[in-house]
Amino acid sequence: MTASQPTRRQALAIGGVGVGALTMTACDSSTGTATPSTASLSAAAGSSSGSGASVPVSQVPVGGGVVVTERQVVITQPTAGTFKAFSSICTHEGCPVTSVTGGHILCPCHNTKFDIATGAVLSGPAKKPLPAKNVTVSGDTLTIA
């Protein structure tokens, strides 16, 4: 072996760093500037009520939705006045969904798309739908149980 060739241990270490970097990139949930259909709400915008969340109706666009990261829930409005809520944890490998765009709830880890009206898988690799949660409307506020 010459001095310019890495040892087996060095090659494995370099490979491990590369895999780690790719994993961190694939799991990065930053999406830049959010539009109303891809917004994520924090606990400040979606205040807690027990184990659920409360969100202003005005924050959930028709044909879109919002992800309340701290409460692990995604809230959608498939048609005007119809609100749905689902777990925001992908049923494939447990990655959090990060956005709602074009009528789809999107998981960035492996590009699974879920239906905003039913939580059903539209394209995999996930095989199971997002679990539904109860959502109630009281005045201008949505509350998720």
C-alpha positions in Angstrom: 0.0 0.0 0.0 1.3 3.5 -0.8 1.0 6.6 1.3 -1.6 8.1 -1.1 -4.1 5.3 -0.6 -6.4 5.3 2.5 -6.4 2.4 4.9 -9.5 0.3 5.1 -10.4 1.9 8.4 -10.0 5.4 6.9 -12.2 4.4 3.9 -14.9 3.1 6.2 -14.8 6.3 8.3 -15.1 8.4 5.2 -18.1 6.3 4.0 -19.8 6.6 7.4 -19.5 10.4 7.3 -21.0 10.5 3.8 -23.9 8.3 4.8 -24.5 10.4 7.9 -24.5 13.6 5.8 -27.0 12.1 3.4 -29.2 11.0 6.2 -29.2 14.5 7.8 -30.0 16.0 4.4 -32.9 13.6 3.8 -34.4 14.3 7.2 -34.0 18.1 7.0 -37.5 19.6 7.6 -36.6 23.1 6.6 -38.7 24.2 3.6 -37.8 27.9 3.3 -40.6 30.4 3.1 -44.0 28.8 3.7 -47.1 29.6 1.7 -50.5 29.2 3.3 -50.9 25.7 1.9 -47.5 24.5 3.2 -47.4 26.4 6.5 -46.3 24.8 9.7 -47.7 26.2 12.9 -45.8 26.2 16.2 -47.4 25.7 19.6 -47.6 29.6 19.8 -49.8 29.7 16.7 -51.6 26.5 17.5 -52.1 26.7 21.3 -52.3 23.5 23.2 -55.5 22.2 24.9 -54.5 19.0 26.7 -52.9 16.6 24.3 -54.4 18.3 21.3 -54.1 21.6 19.5 -56.2 24.7 18.8 -55.8 26.5 15.5 -57.6 29.5 14.0 -59.9 28.4 11.1 -58.3 31.2 9.0 -54.9 29.4 9.2 -56.1 26.4 7.3 -56.5 27.1 3.5 -59.2 25.5 1.4 -57.5 22.7 -0.6 -54.5 22.7 1.7 -53.6 22.4 5.3 -51.1 23.1 8.1 -48.7 21.0 10.1 -48.7 21.7 13.9 -45.2 20.3 14.6 -45.3 20.4 18.4 -48.6 18.4 18.5 -47.7 16.0 15.7 -50.8 16.7 13.8 -51.7 17.9 10.3 -55.0 19.8 9.8 -56.5 20.1 6.3 -59.5 21.7 4.7 -60.2 19.6 1.5 -63.3 21.6 0.7 -64.7 24.8 2.1 -65.9 24.3 5.6 -64.7 20.6 5.9 -61.8 20.1 8.2 -59.8 16.9 8.8 -57.0 16.1 11.1 -54.4 13.3 11.0 -51.2 12.3 12.7 -48.3 14.1 11.2 -46.0 11.0 11.6 -45.6 9.0 8.4 -46.7 5.4 8.6 -43.6 4.3 6.6 -40.7 4.9 8.9 -42.0 7.5 11.4 -40.7 10.7 9.7 -42.7 13.8 10.3 -44.7 15.1 7.4 -43.7 18.7 6.7 -46.1 20.3 4.3 -49.5 20.2 2.5 -49.3 21.1 -1.2 -51.5 20.4 -4.2 -54.0 18.4 -2.3 -51.4 16.2 -0.8 -49.8 15.8 2.6 -46.1 15.2 1.9 -43.4 13.2 3.8 -40.0 14.5 2.7 -38.1 11.4 3.9 -39.2 9.0 1.1 -41.7 11.2 -0.9 -44.9 9.5 0.3 -48.0 11.5 -0.6 -51.2 11.2 1.5 -54.7 12.4 0.6 -55.8 15.6 2.5 -59.4 14.3 2.7 -58.8 10.8 3.9 -55.1 10.4 4.9 -54.9 7.5 2.4 -51.6 6.8 0.7 -51.6 8.2 -2.8 -48.0 7.2 -3.6 -45.6 5.2 -1.4 -43.5 3.7 0.0 -45.9 4.0 2.9 -48.7 1.3 2.8 -50.9 2.6 5.6 -52.9 5.8 5.8 -52.2 8.5 8.3 -54.3 7.9 11.5 -57.2 10.2 11.7 -57.8 12.5 14.7 -61.0 14.2 15.8 -61.4 17.8 14.9 -64.1 20.1 16.1 -65.0 23.6 15.0 -66.1 26.1 17.7 -66.6 29.6 16.3 -63.3 30.6 14.5 -61.2 27.9 16.2 -60.4 24.3 15.3 -59.6 21.9 18.2 -58.0 18.6 17.7 -58.4 15.8 20.3 
